[in-house]
Amino acid sequence: QVQLVESGGGLVQPGGSLRLSCAASGSIFGIRAMGWYRQPPGKQREWVAAITSDTRTNYADAVKGRFTISRDNTKNTVYLQMHSLKPEDTAVYYCQFTDWVGSDYWGQGTQVTVSS
């Protein structure tokens, strides 16, 4: 049974920073790709960022230049460093892993609220 456990969410003022973490536990056949998604209040879930096994990264236009995704393969962990946060970044953030046999795993979500 694979579980993804997220941490690092919270309340932050506009312009502030947060770092999200997501660690996988259990039997997983190596992690091919890792990513972050978010679901703003009243809206659908949207893709935020992704990182491949060879550390190529890609970002949604809304977060490009402000967010950085990284991974630690020794810990089966992915991070999302968020800077210059805006109220529109308020959402529940979810991590997502894809392993080498094509299975997808999701975290339980962590709330990020950007407000003064």
C-alpha positions in Angstrom: 0.0 0.0 0.0 1.5 3.3 -1.1 0.8 6.4 0.7 1.7 10.0 0.0 1.9 12.3 3.0 2.0 16.1 2.4 3.1 18.8 4.8 4.0 22.5 4.8 0.7 24.2 4.1 -0.7 27.0 6.1 -1.7 30.7 6.2 0.7 33.2 4.7 0.5 36.9 3.8 0.7 38.1 0.2 4.3 38.2 -0.9 5.3 35.5 1.5 6.7 32.0 1.0 5.9 28.5 1.8 7.5 25.1 1.1 5.4 22.0 0.6 6.7 18.5 0.9 5.3 15.2 -0.1 6.8 11.9 0.8 5.9 8.4 -0.4 5.9 5.4 1.8 5.2 1.7 1.0 6.1 -0.4 -1.9 6.5 1.7 -5.0 8.2 0.6 -8.3 10.4 3.7 -8.5 8.9 7.1 -9.3 9.0 8.2 -12.9 7.3 11.6 -12.5 6.2 13.8 -9.6 3.9 16.7 -9.7 1.8 19.2 -7.9 -1.8 20.1 -8.5 -4.1 22.5 -6.7 -7.8 23.1 -6.3 -8.9 26.7 -5.6 -12.2 27.2 -3.7 -15.1 26.6 -6.0 -12.9 25.6 -9.0 -11.6 22.5 -10.6 -8.3 20.9 -9.8 -5.5 22.3 -12.0 -1.9 21.3 -12.7 0.8 23.4 -11.2 4.2 21.8 -11.8 6.0 18.6 -12.7 9.4 17.0 -12.5 10.7 14.0 -14.4 13.1 11.3 -13.3 15.9 13.1 -14.9 14.8 16.4 -13.1 13.4 18.2 -16.1 10.7 20.6 -14.8 7.7 22.3 -16.2 5.3 24.9 -14.7 1.9 26.3 -15.3 2.1 29.9 -16.6 0.4 31.2 -13.4 3.3 30.1 -11.2 6.3 30.2 -13.5 9.1 32.2 -12.0 7.6 32.1 -8.5 7.4 28.3 -7.7 10.2 25.7 -7.9 9.6 22.0 -7.9 12.4 19.6 -6.8 12.8 16.0 -5.8 14.9 13.8 -3.5 14.9 10.3 -5.0 16.6 8.9 -1.9 13.6 9.9 0.2 10.9 9.4 -2.4 10.0 13.1 -1.8 8.9 16.0 -3.9 9.0 19.6 -2.8 7.3 22.8 -4.0 9.0 26.0 -3.0 6.5 28.9 -3.4 7.6 32.5 -3.3 5.8 35.8 -4.0 2.5 34.2 -3.0 -0.7 35.8 -4.2 -4.3 35.5 -2.9 -5.1 33.6 -6.1 -2.7 30.9 -5.1 -5.1 30.0 -2.3 -6.0 26.4 -2.8 -5.7 22.8 -1.6 -2.5 21.5 -3.0 -2.1 17.9 -4.0 1.0 15.9 -4.9 0.9 13.2 -7.5 3.4 10.4 -8.3 3.5 8.2 -11.4 5.6 5.0 -11.0 7.4 3.1 -13.8 4.5 0.6 -14.2 2.1 3.5 -14.9 0.3 3.6 -11.5 -0.7 7.0 -10.2 -0.8 8.0 -6.5 -2.2 11.1 -4.9 -1.7 12.8 -1.6 -4.5 13.8 0.7 -4.1 17.5 0.1 -2.7 20.4 2.1 -4.4 23.8 2.5 -2.5 26.9 1.4 -4.2 30.2 2.2 -2.7 33.5 1.1 -4.4 36.4 2.9 -3.6 39.5 4.9 
